Amino acid sequence: YVAMTLADLSLTAQISDSLKLGRSVLGELSGVNALHREDVEQAGFAVLKAPEIPSILIETAFISNPEEERRLNSKPHQEKIARAILRGLKRYVDKNPPLSRPTLAAAEIR
């Protein structure tokens, strides 16, 4: 029971951190793209369930929309999206520093 409780606590914390990270990135992306949804959504994809780190999946546009597809093919627009994602990641890390010794990846984000 203790192992199951610890696993549940870990998953709950990971989901909470993922939502915080998603909100931070979404906030930055709102300055680049019109958002189709204002809130972070949750999904049961296996890649989003790593218990060790917060995980997000970023949808930048719909290629079925000709205008969005055109912008996605634009290098300047791609750069704006990438910079917005990076700002969101940095803001999240600044507000939620790692509790343990920083890893190389965390140090590189800063």
C-alpha positions in Angstrom: 0.0 0.0 0.0 2.9 2.4 0.7 4.4 1.8 -2.7 1.0 2.5 -4.4 0.5 5.6 -2.3 3.9 6.9 -3.2 3.3 6.2 -6.8 0.0 8.0 -6.7 1.5 11.0 -4.9 4.3 11.1 -7.5 1.8 11.0 -10.4 -0.3 13.7 -8.8 2.7 16.0 -8.4 3.8 15.3 -12.0 0.4 16.2 -13.4 0.3 19.4 -11.3 3.8 20.4 -12.6 2.8 19.5 -16.1 -0.2 21.8 -15.9 1.9 24.6 -14.5 4.4 24.2 -17.3 1.6 24.0 -19.9 0.0 27.2 -18.6 3.4 29.0 -18.7 4.1 28.0 -22.3 0.5 28.6 -23.4 0.7 32.1 -21.9 3.7 32.8 -24.1 2.2 31.3 -27.2 -0.9 33.4 -26.8 1.2 36.4 -27.9 2.2 34.6 -31.1 -0.9 32.6 -32.2 -4.6 33.0 -31.7 -5.5 30.2 -29.3 -8.2 27.7 -30.1 -8.6 27.0 -26.4 -7.7 29.3 -23.5 -6.9 26.5 -21.0 -4.4 23.6 -20.9 -6.0 20.3 -21.7 -5.0 16.9 -20.4 -4.6 13.7 -22.4 -3.7 10.1 -21.7 -0.8 9.8 -24.1 1.9 7.5 -22.8 4.6 10.2 -23.6 2.9 12.5 -21.1 3.0 10.1 -18.2 6.7 10.0 -17.3 6.6 10.3 -13.5 10.0 11.9 -13.2 9.5 15.2 -15.1 6.7 17.5 -16.2 5.5 16.7 -19.7 3.6 18.7 -22.3 2.5 18.3 -25.9 2.3 21.5 -27.8 -0.1 22.0 -30.7 1.1 25.0 -32.6 -1.6 25.1 -35.4 -3.8 23.0 -37.6 -2.4 22.2 -41.0 -6.0 21.6 -42.2 -6.4 25.4 -41.9 -4.7 27.0 -45.0 -3.8 30.3 -43.2 -2.3 28.4 -40.2 -0.4 26.1 -42.5 1.0 29.1 -44.4 2.3 30.6 -41.1 3.8 27.3 -40.0 5.8 27.2 -43.2 7.2 30.7 -42.5 10.7 30.7 -40.9 10.0 33.9 -39.0 6.8 32.5 -37.5 8.6 29.2 -36.6 11.2 31.4 -34.8 8.4 33.2 -32.9 6.9 30.0 -31.8 10.2 28.5 -30.7 11.1 31.7 -28.7 7.6 31.7 -27.0 8.1 28.0 -26.0 11.5 28.8 -24.6 10.2 31.8 -22.7 7.5 29.7 -21.2 10.0 27.0 -20.2 12.3 29.5 -18.6 9.4 31.2 -16.7 8.3 27.8 -15.4 11.9 26.8 -14.3 12.3 30.2 -12.6 9.1 29.8 -10.6 9.6 26.1 -9.9 13.3 25.4 -9.4 14.4 21.8 -9.1 14.4 20.6 -5.5 17.4 18.4 -6.0 20.7 19.1 -7.7 20.1 20.6 -11.1 20.6 18.3 -14.1 22.5 19.4 -17.2 19.2 19.8 -19.0 17.8 22.2 -16.3 21.0 24.2 -16.3 20.9 24.5 -20.1 17.4 25.9 -20.0 18.5 28.8 -17.9 
